[in-house]
Amino acid sequence: MSNVTKLSRDIFGKTIEIETGKIAGLADAAVTVTCGETVILATVVMAKKPREDVDFLPLTVDYEEKLYAAGKIPGSFFRREGRPTSESILNCRLIDRSIRPLFPKNLHNEIQMVVTVLSADQQNPPEILAMIGAFACLTISTLPFDGPISACRVGHNDNGFSINPTFDEIANDQLNMIVSSTKDAVVMVEAGCDEVSESIILEGFKKAQEANQIVIDMITELQSIVGKPKREVLPEDPEAVKREAAISGLISEELTKILDKFPTRLSSEQSLDELKEEVVTSLSSEYTASELDGSYRNVLKQKIRGRILTEGIRPDGRKIDEIRQISSEVGILPRVHGSALFTRGQTQVMSIATLGSLTLKQTIDGVNLKENTKRFMHHYNFPGYSVGEPRRGGSPGRREIGHGALAERAIIACLPTEEEFPYALRVVSEVLASNGSTSMASVCATSMALMHAGVPMKSPVAGIAMGLISDVSGHAVLSDIQGLEDFLGDMDFKVAGTENGVNALQMDIKIKGLTEEILSQALEQARTGRLFILDKMSSSINATNEDISPHAPKMIRIKVPVDKIGAVIGSRGATIKSIIEETGCTIDINDEGEVTIGSADGDMIEKAKSTIENLTRELEVGDIITGKIARAVDFGIFVTLMPGKDGLIRNEDLGNIEQDDVAEGKELTVIIREIDRMGRINISRKALFEGSEEPSVTNNYTPPPKQNNFGGDRNNNRRPNFRDRNRGR
């Protein structure tokens, strides 16, 4: 392996190693990245010819977690890895969003990047290594990629900042932020926070830049050693400038009139489509329809961007920092546990909250050996009708999973603890109409739906999407961008949080990077907008409902001694299953002896609670307890007081009782008279009535006859023993 190249750097106390030339030699480029005992493989290939049927970059990124990396066998029927998990899809998006703006705009060759987790040490999260591997792979490949870039995770808690923290350290951080950056600017941000201030986030950007610079230098050195010559990209259409000039001259005046009317999305799209048809009709003899379509969009983009930068006028007439009209409502659905409708401009989202038992927590399978569960789940749906288009339904796409996870991160920091509110929570956000920023509308609607459901939120949460228009002359940061501004802008910076700080961030850009000045301005403008939105939301619901929905299950939590857990569960779960069948409750018990009981019927909850308490109580003389008759013998009755513990009522202690009341399985209330030194329990029914009049019933109970178990056939009907006793002697 003489062509193997290996480089390593110390990144704030952790060694990261990049190696190439050893495996996957037929890929355009392949590298492995190692930290501790976590190893990932990144590969990339690109088609030789561009696709003629697309006007975008056909880039696919796949992130694969192989369970062998953690020494696990998949639990599926076929014992193979199945479709990508949500976590894998989110990691794909981290890579995709970081690299997409750094390819040439006219690159239409199909590109596939596959990143595989080969080994996972349970300490170092593989996603950062996956990103570094992807960036290094592209930099040394023949692909025309404007790198190098790098990525790191920045954590922050009371002890300060940390770079690339371990799993255990991440769990204690108030800031968990992933930042991709070039040598000079930030390219991508993804963060989950616990009401963190904007100043801490800005300081985190600086720490990330510092750490990323070390890896960028390493990738640059690797490129100087093994980097391949870059493939040439087809030059931009030389006729494009001439074509756009012709279109601009043809429609400039009419386009200005349309934009001056500040129409709604539907009317503006209709007007702009009609204008495009005029362009195609007028210039179809000189250019193809696809050429005119692309040039028309460029002219439209330049016109709108120019008005924003020079006049401060947005397509719908708003000021740069103005937010669209907001309306909100809660309780719009009668039967669900919590619901809210949030409308901002032409964007409308309905969120529905459902409460359930903790047994409904989602189990997440992956390379982490620790059982990972989610108590709060947020699912985001984006149907075709929300944009007025027919679209096939089915499984959620990567975008829907990403938007759902973003809103989930924004909300989770303000949820009560499991001890404070022992419920599993699911919220579904249905996008009913979309004209930009649906993910942030989902945050607002979800917050209100949970409050309406009676979930004691620490604070209401709102979100806003910031945009950017920039050129060499300057820039404008836009508050609450709509769909057209997202399409023609340079940035989509989503910020969600409370009045106290930021809970979640997500930033995508279409340019080479953002300066600290722009990031600072965007965060401050987002804070102002967030507070405005929270105030509007408070007009619909300003505090959590005191009571949960009557249709939601009630939950109580009790504690049992750890050494009594087995008594509650029973042999192979028989005891707890019988309680569930008898009461209809959901029952969950953890290793600490915390038992959560849930049901819509309060009486059944109390019955299950009483049963469990009886199972785990220490029986004492004088206790009155209701048990079930196990069997009758000639000298008395055995009553099961709790699983594994029977008591004996001698015949003389039965009192007046009818024959039918002594059937097996019948309930009988008794008092404990004695517990001898061997743990045998003597009970009495008659003693319950001492000092009071015993119920007047016909005492017709007759004990069963005494069983004669002595004498007779020694073999007691057993098979004869034919063994030769003298064999071998």
N, C-alpha and C positions, 0 to 999 in steps of 0.2 A: 504494500500500500504506500508506494513512494509519493503518490499524488495527494495524500491526506494532508490537510492544513488545519491546524488547531490554534485558536487564540483564546485568551481568557482575560478577564478584568475583575477587579474587586469593586463591587458596587455597594458602598456603605456597609461594609462588613460581610457581604455575600459574594461568592465567586460565581460568575456566569461564564460559561465556556461555549464557544461556537466552533463546530467542526464541519468540514466539507471534504468531499472526495472519497469517502469511504463506502457509502451506501446510496442506492437509488441513482446510479450513474447515467441512466438513460433519460432522466428528466432534464429539462432545460437547466435547472439548478436545484440542488437539494442540500440542506444543512440540518444538523442536529444541534440543539441547544440544551445545556445541562446546568442545573443548579441543585446542589445536594445530590439526591438520588432521583430527582425528577428529570426526565428526558423527553423531549419532543422532536419529531421529524417534520420539517417543512419542505414541500416540493412545489414546483410551478412548471406548467407547460403552456405554450401558446400556439394556436393554429398558424399555419404558414401563410394563409391568405385571409384577407378581411372578409367579413360577411357583408354582402351587398344589400341585404334586406333590413339592416338596422342603422339607426343614426345615433346610437349610444354605445357605451363600452360593455360588451357582453362578458362580464367578469363574474365568476362563481368562486366562492370561498367555502370550503368544507372543513369543519373542525370535528375530528373523530376522537372520542374517548374509548379506547379499547380497555375492557375490564381486566384483561390479563395484566395491564399496567399496575394494578393494585392487588394482583393475586386472587381475583374473583372470577367465578364462573357465572355467566349471565343466568338469570332466573327464569327466562322465557322458556316456552315449550321446546323450542329447537336449540336452546342453549347457545344462541348467537346474539350479537348486538343487533338491535332493531333500528327503527327510525331514530333520528337525532333527538336527544332530549331538549327541553327548552333551554337549559344551561348551555348546551353545545351550540344551539342556534344563536344565543346571545353572544357567545364568544366568536362565532363566525362574523357577526355584525361588527364587533369591535375591530376586527382586522379589515373587513371590507370598507367600513367608513373611514378608516385611517388611510388606506392606500388609494382609494378611487380618485380623489382630487389630484393625485400626483401623476396620473397618466395623461398623455396628450389627448386633447378633445377629439381629434380626428382618428383615434385608434379604434378600429372596429374588429380586430381579430379576437376570436374567442380565447379567453384565458381561464384556466382552472388552477386554483391553488388548493392543495390538500395539506392540512396540518393534523398530525396524529400524535396522541399522547402514548408514548411507549412505556414509560415507567413513572410511577407516582409515589412519592415518599411520604405523603400525608402531612407534610410540613410546608412545602413550597408550592403555592398554587400554580398550575401549569399554564393558565391563560396568558400571563405576562411573557413567559418563555415562548409561547406560541406566537405572540405578536412579534417579538424580537426575531424569532426564526423566520417568519414570513417576510419581514422587512429586509433581513440580511439576504434571504433567498432572492428576492426581487432585485436587490442592488447588484449582486454578482451575476445575474442572469443576462440573457440577451434582450430582455424586455425593456422597452423605452420607459423607464421608471425614474421619476425625478426625486430620487433619494440621495443619501440615506436618511431614514428617520428612526426613532426608537420610541419605546413606551415603558412606563413604569407605573406602579401603584403607590399612591401617597396615602398614608394613614395619619390620623391625628387624634390624640386624646389629651388628658391632663398633663401627661409627661412630655408633650411636644409632638413633633413630626417624626414619621418613620418612612423608610423607602422599602418597597416590596416586603411588607410584613408577612409573617406566617399565618396559617389558618387561625391559630389560637389568638394571635395578636389582632387580627382583623375583627374578631368577635368582640373585642373590648374597645374598638376605635369608634369615635364619633364621626369621623370623616373617612370614607372609603372611596378614593377617587383614582381613576385610571386616566392617564394623560399621554397622548401621542404627540410628538413634536419633531420638527426639523431642528436644524442648528439654531435657527433664529425665531421660530414662531410655533404656536400651538396649532395642531391639526385636528385633533379629536379629543373630546372629554366625555367621560361617563362617570357619574358619582352618585352614591347614596350617602346621606348625611343625617345627623340628628340635630336639626335646628342650628346649623353652623352659620356663623357670620360670614358676610361677603369678604371681609378682610382676611379671614383664615383661608378661604378658598383661593384668593389671589396669592397669598403667601405659598399655598400648596402648589400653584402653577410654577412659581420660581424654583421650589425644591425639585419639582419634576423636571424642569429644564436642565437643572444642574446634573441630575442623575442620568438623564437621557443623553447628555453630551458625552459622557464616558462611553456609553454603548455605541453612539454614532461614530466616535473616533475608532472604536474597534472594528465596526463594520466597514468604515472607510479603509482601514488597513487591510482587511480581508479582501476588499475589492481590488486594491492595488496589487495583491498577490495572485488572486485567482479570477478576477473579474473578466467577463467575456465582452467582446465588442457588442454594442447595442445595435439592434436591428433598426433599419430606417423605416420611418412611418411615411405613408403616402403624403405628399405635400398637400396643403389645403388647396381647395379649388381656386385656381387663379381668376376664374370668372365671378367668384363670390362677391368681391367688392363692387364690381360693375353691376351685378345683378341686384345687390342690396340698394345701390344708389338709384337704380331704375325704379325699384319698388317704393323707396322712400319718396321720390319725387311724385310718384303716382298717388300715394295715399296720405301723405303727410298732413295735409289740411283736414281731410275727413277724419283721420285718426285723432287729431287734436280735438275735434268736435265731440267725438265719442267719449274720449277721456274726460272732457270738461263736464259731461253730463253726470259723472259719478254714478253710473248705474249699478244695479245689483249684479250678482254673479251670472245669473241666467240671462238677463237682458244684455249684459256686456259681452258674454260669450257669443250670443246670437249675432250681435252687431259686428263683432270682430270676425266671426265666421263668414258673414255676408261680405265683409270687406276683403277677406282672403279670396273669396270666390271671384270678386271683381279683378283681383290681381292675376289669378290663374287665367281668367278669360282674356285679359288684355295682353298677357305676355306668354301665352301658351305656345305661340308660334316660334318663340325664341328659346324657351327653356322647358324642361320636363316639370311635371307636377311635383315630384319629390324635391327637385332643386328649388322651386318656388316656395314650397312649404317651409323648408329649412330657412331660407333667406327671409321670408315673411316673419317668422318667429324671431329672428335676430333683429330685424328692424323694429318690431314691436317691443322687444326687450330693451333695445337702446333708447327708444323714445320714452318709455316709462321710467327707466333708470335715470335718464337725463332730467326729467321733470322733478323727480324726488331730490336729486342732488342740487340742482340749481334753484328750484322754486320751493322745495319742501312740500310738494303736493303729492299725495299718494293716490293710487288708482280710484279709491272710493271717497276721496276728498278729505280724509282725516289728516291731522297734524302728525308729525313724526312720532310723538310719544302718546298719541291718543288711542284709547281702547274702544272697541266696538260696543254697541249697545248690549247690555246684559239683562237677562231675565232668568229667574229660577223659581222652582216649585218643588215641594216635597209631598209625599203621600199620594202620588198620582195613581198608584195601583192598589186595589183594596185588599188583596189576599196575601201579598208578599210581606216579608218581614220588615223591609225598608226600601224606599224608592225615592228618586229625585230626578228632576229634569232640569238641565242647564243649557241655556241658549246664549251664544255670544255671536252677534251678527247673524250670518247664515249657517253657522256651525251649531249643531244641536246634538246633545248626548243624553241618553237616559241610563241611569245606573240603578241596578236592583241588588239589594243586599240580602243574603240568606245566612241565618245562624244555624249551627249544627253542633253535634257533640264532638269532643276532641278525638273520638275514634275516626272521624272523617278527615283528619289532617292528611295532607298529601305527602307520600313518601317519595323522596327523590333518589333515584339510583344513579350512581356514577362511580368515579375512581376513588372517592373518599370512603374509607372503610367505616367511619362512624355513620350510624343511621341518621340520615338527614331528613327532617320533616318540615313542612310548611303549614302553619296554622292559618295564615291569611293568603287567600288566592284572589288575584284580580285577572279577569279575562276580558279581552277587548275584541269586539266584533265590528267589522267594517264591510257591510253589505253593499252591493252595487247600487241599490236605489239611493244610497246616501249621496251619490254624485250624479244621479239621474241616468245610470247606465245599467244595461243587463249584464249580469256576471254570474258565473257558475258558483254555487256554494261548495262547501266541503271543509276540510281541515283548515285551521288557521295558518296563514303564511308567515314568513319570517318577520314581515313588517308588523303584523298583528301581535305576534308574540313579543316583539321588541317594545311596542307601545304599551302592551299590557304590563310588562315587567317594569317599565319606567313609572307608570302610575302606582304600581304596587310598592316600589321603593319610596315614592313620595309619601305614601300613606302610612307605611309600616312603623315609621318612627313615632307616630302619634297614637298608636293603638295601646290600649291597656295591656298589662302583662297577663299571662295565662292565669296567674293566681288571682288577679283582680277581676277577671272576666273569663271564666272557663268555657269558652266557646271556640269552635272552628268557624272561620268567617270566609264567605265567598261573595265577591261582587262581580257582576257581569255588566260591562259598559257597552250599550248598544249605540253605535253611531247612527243617528237618524238623518242627519244632513251634514255635509262636510264642505266647508270653505276655509280650510286651514286650521291648524292647532287643535285637532280632535283629541290628541293624547292629553293635552293640558285641560281641555274641557272635561275629559274623563276623570282627571284628578279632582276637579271641583265637584262634579256630580257624585263621585264615589264618597267624598268626604261628607256631603250632605245626606246621602243615602244611609251611611253608617250611623250618623247622628240621629236620623229619623228612626233607625232600627233599635235605638237605645244603647248603642255601643259607646261607652264613656271615653270619647276621644280626648286626648290631652289638649289639643288645639285644632280648630278647623284648618284645612289645607287647601291652597289654591295654586294654580299653575298658569304660566304665561310663556308664549313663544316669541323670542326676539329675532329680528332679521337684520341684514346688513346690505347696504348698497355702497360700493367703494370703487374708486378709480384713482388715477394718479393725482387728481385735483383734491380729493378729500373723501370723506365717508359720512354715511348717515345710518345710525342705529334705529331700527324700527320696532315699536312696541306692538305686540299682538298682531303678528303678520297673518294675512289671509292667503288663500291658495295661489293667486297670481304673484304675490310678492315672494312666496316661497319658491315658485318656479323661476323667477327672473333674478332672485337675490343671490347673495354670496354666502349666506349663513342661515342656519336654523338652530337657534340656541334656546333650548327649553329649560326653564327654571321653575321649580315647584317648592313651596315651603309654607311656613306660617308667618304670623306677625313677628315671631322671635328669630327666624333664621331660615336657612335653606335646607330642604330635605332631599332634593334630587336635582341632578343636572344631566343634560345630554346635549352635546354640541356636534353638529356636522357642518362642514364647509365645502365650498366649490372652488375656493382659491387656494393658494399655496400655504397659507397659514395666517394666524391672527396675532397682532401685537398685544402687549400688556395693556396699552391704552384703550384699545377697543374692548377687550375683555372686561376691564374695570368699568367702562361706561355702560356696557351691556348689563352687567350685574346690578349696578345702581339703578338703572332705568327699570330693570325687571323687579327690583324691590318695591319701587314706587307703584308700578302696575299691580303687583301682587297684593299690596295693601288695599288698593282701590277695589280689586275684585273681591277680596275677603269682606269688605264693607258691604258690597252689593249682595253677596251671599247671605249675610247676616239678616237681611230683610225677610228671607224665607225661613231660616232656622238659625238661631244664635246660640243655642245650647242643646246638648244631647237630651233626647226624651228621657224622662225619669223611668218609664216602664218600657219593657220590650213589647213587641207585638203579641197579642193574645194567640196568634197562630204560630209563634216561635216556641221551640222547646224551652222549658225552664231547666236551669242547671244549678245543682248544689254540689259542694265539695266537702267531703269529710275525711278525717285522717284515721287510719287504723295502724296498730303496731306492726312494724315490719315483720315480726315473727308470726303474725296472724294472716299475712297475705295468702299463704297457702290454704288456710281455712276458708277464705273468701273464694278463691279460685276453685279449689277442690281437685279431685283426681281427674286429670285430663280436661279440666275446665268444667266439670259436671256441675259444681255448685253454682258458679256464676252464671252458667247457661240456664240453669233452672230458675234463678232469680229473674233473669231477663225474660224468659218465657212467661213467668207468672205475672210479672208487672208490666211488661212491654217497654221497660226503660232501656236506655243505652247506659252501659256501665263501663268505665275505663279505670284501671288501677295501674299505677306506676310503681317503680322499684322502691320509692320512698314511702309507700303506703298511702298515697293520696288517691282517693276514690272520687271520681266525678260521675254523678248520676243525672241523667237527663230524660225529660218526658214532657209532653204537652199537658199531661194530667198530674196536677200537684199531689193528689191522693196517692197515686202510684209511686211518685217519688218518695213520699213519706214511708210507704210500705217497704220499698226497696232499702231505704235508709235504715229502717227499724230492723229488717232482716239481717243486714250486714253488721249492724251494731250488736245484734244478738249473737251473730257468728263469732265475733271477736271479743266479746266481753268475757271477763273472768267470772265464772259462776261462784256465788257465795250462798251460804246458808241464809234462808229467808227470802231469797229472790223468787219472784213470781214470774213464770215464763210459760209461754204457749208452745207446745211441741206437737209432734205427730206420733200417733201410736204406731210402733214398729211391729210388735207381736204380743200376743197374749199367751201366758203359760199358766200352769195349774196354780202357782203360788202368787201370781200378780201380772202386771202389765209393764212392758218395756216401752218407754216413750223417748223418741229422738228429740233432744233439747236443742242440739245444733249438730252439724256434721261431725261424726266421729265421737259424739258424746251422747250416750243414752242414760236415762235414769229409770229406776225401778219403783213402781207403786205396788206395794203388797196389797193383797185383796182387802185386808182390814182397813186400809187407808183410802180406798176408793170412794167411800161414802155411797149415797144413793145414786145409782146410775142405771140407765136402761141398757139392755143388751145391744141395741142398734148403735149406741154411742161408743162401743168398744171395738168397732171394726178397724182393721188395719188401714192406716192413712188418715183416720179421723183426727181432727185437732183436739187437744186437751190442755186446759190451763191447770197448772200445778204449782206447788210451792216446794222449794228445796228444804228438806229437813236435816239432811246429814251428808257430808262428803268425807268418807273415811280416808285413812292414810294411804290406801292404794288407789285413791281417786274415784272410787265407786260412789255413785250418787243415789241416795234414797230420797224419793219425792212422795208427796201426798196430795191428794185432791180433797180429802175430808178436812184436812187442817185449814184449808182456805175459809171454811165456814165456822171456825171456832169463834165463839162470842156472837154469832149471828145465826139466823135461822137458815138451815140448809134447804135448798130448793125442793119443793114437794114433787117428787117423781116416783114412778113405780120402780122399785129396786128389784129388777128381775134378771140381773146379770148372773150368769153361771160360768165359772171358770172352766177352761177346757180340762179334760181328764188328764191325770198324771201319765206321762210317758214311761213305759217300762223298758229301759235301755240296758237291762242286765240279764245275764243268763242266755240260754238258747244256743244257737249255732255259733261256734267261735268264729267261723269265717264270715258270719253276718252277710251271707249271700255273695261273698267275694269269689273271684275265680279261683279254682283249686291251684295249688302250688305243685307243679310237676317237676320242679328243678331237682336234679340228682344231687342230694346233699353230700354224697360221698365222692363226687367227681373230683379227680385230681388229688385224692388222698391215698 
